[in-house]
């Protein structure tokens, strides 16, 4: 998976198309990412001992294919290159390391 926690991404498909944010959590096995402030759903939380139930808004996961990494202000595709024996992520558009 080419997108990692802390990356700045933009959503390219779905109801939140065009929104951008920082990757909060990534799930490589499921190929999903959670982005702060994007794909927010309401969840009903049951009350515990002495507390009331409430409705909580939480960002839900998006599939990796629906987001693109942002370089500057434009979305770019990501590739890999080996430099000095290390695997480095690069921008396919400019060739710069990300």
N, C-alpha and C positions, 0 to 999 in steps of 0.2 A: 504494500500500500504506500503510495507516494505522498500522502498527506499525513502530517503528524500533529501532535498537541502543540498549541502555541502558534500555528501558522495562521496567517491572515488569508481568508478565502471569501469567494463570492458564490452565491447560489445561482446556477444556470438553468434550473428546471424546477417546476412545481409551483405551489401557491406562493412561495416566498422568493420567486425569481427576481434577481437584481439586488437582493439584500446581501450585506456583507457582515462579517464578524470574525472573531478569533475562535479557533478550535479549542473547545473546553475539555473534550474527552474523545479518545478514538478507540474503536473496537476492531483491530486488524482481522480477527477470525471471521467476523460478520461483515467486514468492509463497510462499517458505519462510522459516522462522526457526529458529535454533538457540538453545535455552534451556539455561542451565547447570544440570546435575543432572537434566534431564528427558529421557526417551526415550533412555536410555543403552544402547548396544549394545557387545558385545565384538567386537573385530577382532583377527585374527591377523596379527602383524607379522613379516615375514621378517627373519632375522638378516643383518647386513652383515659387513664385514670385521672379524673378531675379536670380534664381538658375537653374543649368542644371540638367537634369535627369542623373542617373548613375546606374551602376550595383553594387549591394551590396551583399556580401556573409554573410549568416546568418545560424546558426545551427538550424536545424529543430527537432521537437520532435520524439522520439523513444518510442515504446511500452515497458513497464516495463518488460515484459517477455523476451525481447531480451538483457537485461543487468543483470549483477550479481555484488554484492558488493564484494570489494576486502579487504582481511585481510592479511597484510604483502604484499606478491606479488602474492597470489593465490586467485582465485574467490571462494566465499563460499555462501552456502545457508543461509537464515536468518530465525530465529524462534523467538518466544516470551517466556518470563518467568516472573513470578511475584516474585519480591524480595522486601521485606520490604513494601509491599502494593503498589509498583509501577511496571508498566509493562515495561520490559526492553528488547531490541533487543539483541539476542545472535547469535553466530555463530553455525550452526548445526555441523560443523566439530570438533571444539575444545570446544564448550560450554562456551566460554568467552563472556562477555558483549561487545557490539560494541559501 
